[in-house]
Amino acid sequence: MTDARPAPEDDVVKHFREHATGEPPAHLDSLILAVAHKEAPVPKPNLWQRWIQACQKPRWQVAFASLVGVALMLALAQRTPEQSPGYDFVTAPKASAPVVKKEAARSLAAPAAPMADVAAPAQSEPINAERAEEAKIAKRAAAPAIALDEQLREVVRLQNAGQVQAADTLMKALHKRFPDENVEARLKEMPRN
């Protein structure tokens, strides 16, 4: 014979079967997830992520920009070649009338003077035209360089004074000294006084 009365354990099993759906309610699930996120440790950013975060802050942007600027200036200063000291030249004061006359007389006698200087040491030997030209070129190379235009003015002055041979000699020397320049064309451009 069997007892028809329900056992207390049957009530528990029945209650369990009614409420056993397999999942917790949605509000309980979200509450559990929120608490878990709060309690979980925050992962530390790696070095690159920290660098990016620091660069995004205005305070550090100025510091890094200053550092880069100083590094750039130092790099440029080290690569700049040392410059030789420059000298400022002062123009000569205006000469008085007697000095100008002496200078003019000396410049008229100048074409004869180089010829005399070249011919004087070699009086015992016959004068060779090539040797005279070489001596003249060496003397001009030793003297301070005069601009091409100034020398062309000297050629014009010699031609106007009637010293054609001295002007031709100077023109030959100019052709040798300035092979890349068109000396004849520049001479034609010079004003004739």
C-alpha positions, 0 to 999 in steps of 0.5 A: 500500500502506498501513501497518497499524501505528498512528502515535503520533499515533493514540494521542494522538487515541484518548486524547483521545477517551476522556477528552473528556467536556466538563466538569471533575470536580465536585471540581475545579470547586468548588476553582476557584470557591473560589479565585476567590471568595478572590481577587475584590475585596470590593465596598465598601458604599455610604454608606447601608449603612455608616450602617446597619452603624454604627447596629447597633454598640452603641458607635455607638448610644449616640453617635447617641442622645446626639446626637439627644437634644441636638438635641431639647433644643435644638429645644425650648429654642428654641421655648419662649417666654420667660416673664415673671418671676413674683413671690411674694406674701407674706401680710400679718401678722395685725393687732392688735385696734386695727388690726382695729377701724380697718379695720372702721370704714373698711370701714363708711364705704367705701360713703359715701366713693366716693359722696363722691369722685364727687359732690365734683368735680361739685358745680357740675353736676347729678349724672347717674346714668350719669356717677356709674356711669361714674366709679365703674367707672373708679375700680374699674378703676384700683384693684387688681382684687378677686375677685368673691367678695370683692365679693359678701361686701361686698354681703352686708355692706352689706345686713346693715348696712342700706345697700341702695342702696349694695349695689344700686349695687355689684351693678349694677357687678358685673353690668357688670364680670362679664357672663359670671357669674351674679352673683345666683346666686352672691350667693344662695350666699354665707353670710349673717352 
